Amino acid sequence: MSDDVRGVLFILTGMFLFSFQDIMIRYLSESGSLLQILSIRGILGSIIILLFMRLTGRPIVFTSSYPWLALTRVVLFFFGFLCFYFALSGMPLAEATSLFFASPLFITLLSKYFQKTEIGIYRTFAIIFGFIGVLLIVKPSPEKLNWISMLPVLTAFTYAISMLIARHTKDKDSIFQQMIHLYFGSAFLGIGATGLLIGFDIDENSLANADYLLRGWNTSDLTVISVMMIVALLGSIGMLLLTSAYRLGSPPVIAPFEYSLLILAVSWGYLIFDEVPDLLSIMGMALIVGSSLFIFIRESIRNKPLAIKTSLRT
């Protein structure tokens, strides 16, 4: 079996685990605490990555050669996926997932301003069509904007900045250092945010499903706690699988298989939550995925990737 084939298998397995993670995060919205989930994921993920590095003989380094950039990346990552997981409690699974895949569009735009990368006519049109796809899913209207549908878009934006920071710091901070920072940061910020937000009063009319963000930690229901542990375990294993995939295979060959997550999201949304995307949403998904894939393939052909692939989908 070639390295590329193994890389593809790792990608597909990782996407399958992430899809189950997302289902469980939605399930927990009725009785769990989102901040508790992120905190447990950070704690358990830290343990798993440290054990993995120990067993594989890799040096364990907690510091960063770019402390302020590392801190910025941790905060952006935590806030971004807090938004994404919160959105899962209030919008269709497939739509949230497809909006997250707008991140390559943001990476392309941001790289022009922060890395002075030239954007040609083809990628310009790809970006335009991609954001038309975003509008088809979000469906903004002059009367009312569905704010929760904007949260995955915000996640895509913060993820894009995180990836550009990762590219800038990769010369001195290894991917495993960056993973340690993210996991420790998730635990620290999750616990800290709990202390700040628990008991904070937000009108359900202004923020649907606010309880998911503001309710106290569940420490008595073993079923809920067990599901949270499974969420953390699936996310951590998925992250290691993707990291291994990109260390084995060629990114232009294996990266497109990440979009299998959208196929899984559509399937699970229909089978478990009885969700069927409308025609506009399906068209939007096609435009986002098509535009993102075009940009990635275009950059692969030009041999000038805009951002490194570092398996940071958590």
N, C-alpha and C positions, 0 to 999 in steps of 0.2 A: 504494500500500500504506500503510495507516494505521500510526501509531506503535504501537498496541496489537498489531497483527498482527506487526509486526517484533519487538516485545518477546517475543511468544509464540514466534516462530521462534528467537530468540536463547536463550530458556529451554530449548526442546526440544533445540537443538544442544548447549548447555552440559551438559544432563543426559546426553545421549548420550556426550559426551566423558568425563564423570565416571564413567559406567558402565564404559567401557573402562579408565579409570584404576584402578578397583577390581579389575577382572579381572587386570590386570598386577601389582598389588600382591600379590594372592593368588599369582600365578605365581612371584613373586620370593621367596616365603616358603621355598622349598626351597633356594635358593642365594644369596640376597641378604641385605643387612642393612637392617632397617627404619630404623635411625637414619641410615644412609647415604642412603636414599631421601629422608627428610625434610630432610636437609642439602642434598642436590642440588636438591631442589624449592625450598628456600628461596633458594639461590644463583641458580638459573636464573630463578625467579620474580621475584627482585629485579631482575635484568637486564632482563627483559621489561617489567615495570611501569615501570621508569625510562625505557626506550626509548619506550614508549607515551606517557608523559607528556611526554617531550621532543618527540616528533613531533607531538603534539596541542597543544603550547604551554601545557601546564598547569604551574603552579609546583611545583617539587620541594621538599618540606619534610620533613625527617627528624625534627624535634622534635615534641613534643606539648604542648598546653596543659594536659593532664592526665597528667603523666608516670607517676604511680603507678597510675592506672587503666589507662593504656595498657600498662604492664608486666604488670599483673595479667591483662589480657586476652590478651596474647601468651602468657603461661605457661599459662593455662587452655586456650587454643586448641591449643597444641602438645601438651599432655598429653592433651587430649580426643581429638584425632585420632590420636595415638599409640595410644591404647586402641582406637579404631575400626579402624585398619588392622591392628593386631595381632589383633583379633577376626576379621577377614576370613580369617586363616590357619587358623582352627579352627572356624568355624560357617558354615551356609549363607548365601549372599550375600543372598538376599531377606530372611531373618530379621534379619540385621545391619542392612540398610538400613531396614527397617520400624521397628526399635527406635530408630534415629536420629531418625526422624520423630516421636518422642514429644516433641521439644524444644518445640513450642508449648504442650504441657501444662505443662511446667516453667516456661516464660515466664509463663504465666497465673498459676500459683501464686506465683512469686517476685515478680511485679509487685504482688501484693496486699500483701506484706510490705515491699518496698523502695520502691515507688512509691505505696503506699496506694490502689491501684486496686480498686474494688469488683467483686466477682465475684458475679453473679446466680445464680439457681437453674439456669438452662439451662446455663451454662458449668460450674457445679459438677457437674452430671450428665455433661456431656461429659468432664470430667477423670476422673471415676470410671470411666466406660466405657473411656476411653483407657488407664487404668492396668490395668483388667481385661484389655485386649488385650495389654499388656506381660506380664502374668502368664501368659497363654495361650501366649505364645511362649517365655518363659524356663522355664516349667514347674518352678518350685521344688518341692522335696520335703523332708520332715523329715530324710531320711537324707542327702541330698547336694544341694548347690546348684551348678549349672553356672556357675562363676565367669566363664568366658569370655563367656557370653551376657549377663552384666551389664555388660560393657565398653561396648557401644554405648549402653546406658542412661546410663552415666556420661558418655559423649560428649555425649548429648543434654542432660544437666544442665549440663556446662561450657559447651556452646554457648549454652544459654539465658542463663547469666550473661554471657557475652561479648556477646550481642545487647543485653541491657539496658545494659551499659556503653557499647556503641556508640550506643545511643539517647541516653544521658546526655551523651556527649562530641561528638555530631554538630554542635553549634552552633559549635565552634571547630576540631575535627579533621575534615577532609574524608575521604570514603571512600577516596581515594587515599593520604592519609597513613596511614590505618589499614591499608591493604593493604601499604604499605611496612614498617610496624611488624611485621606478621605474617610477611612473607617474611624480613626480616632476623632476626627472632626465631627463626624455624624453623631458619635456617642456624646461628645462634649456639648455640641450645639443642641442636640435633642433634649438632653437633661437640662441645660440652661434655659432653653425656650419653654420647657414645661413649667419651670419656676416663674417665668414672666407671664405666661398666657393662661395658665389654669385659673379658672374663676373669673377671667376677663369676660365681660358681658358684651355679646354681639347679637344683634337682632337677627333671628332666622330669616326674616323677610329681606334683609339686606345681604345676607350671606348664607345660602342654602347649605345644609349639612355642617353647620358651624360646630356642632357637638363633636364631630370627628376630630377637630383640631383642638378643642378647648376642654374636653372632658378629662377627668383625672385618670391616672393609670389604673388598669385592671390587674389586681394582684391576687384575686381569689378564684376567678373562673379558670380552671385548668385547661379547658378547651380553647379559650381565647389565647391564653399564654402559649399553649402548644402550637397553635397556628402561627403566632408571631415568631416563634422559634423556627418553624418551617420556612416562613418567609425569609428570615435572615439567612438560613442555611442555603436555600435555593439561590438567593441573590449572590451569596459568596461563592458558591460552586460555579454558578454561571459566569461570574466575573473571571475566575481562574481559567475556565474553559476558553473564554474569548481571548484572554491574555496568551494562553498556550497556542491558540489557533493562529494568531498573528506572529508568533515567534516561529511557527512551523511553516506556514503557507505564505504564498504571495498575495499581498493585499488586493491587487486587481482581480485575482481569481476568486478569492473567498469572501471579500467584503459584500458583494451583492446579495449573498445568502442571508445577511442580517435582515433583509426585508421579508424573510419568511415569518418574522414576528407579526407583521401585519396580516398575513394569511391566517395565522393562528388566532390573532385577535378577532378577526371577522368570524372565524369558525366558532370560537368559544363564546363570543357575544351572541351568536344565533342559538347555539345548543344549550347554553346555560342561562342566559339572561333574556332570550327571545328578542334579541335586537337585530333589526334588519335595516342597514343604511339606506337612506332614500337616494334617488338618482343623482341629486346634486352632490351629496357626500361621496358617492362612488366616483363621480367625475373628479371631485377634488382630490380623493385618494390617488387616483391614477395620475393626475397632474403633478402632485407632490413627489410621488415615487419615481415617475418618469423623469422629472426635472433633476431630482437628486442623483439618480443613476447616470443621467447624461453628464452631469458635472463631474461625477467621480470618474467615469470612463474617459471623458475628455482630458481630465488631469492626468490620468494614467498613461494615455497616449502621448501627452506632452511631457510626461515624466517629471512633472512638477506638482506633487500632491500638496493641496492646500493645508491639510492637517494630518498628523499622524493618527493611525488607528491604534488605540490603546485600550480597548475594551472597557470603557468607563461607564457603560450602561449598567445601572445598578437596580 
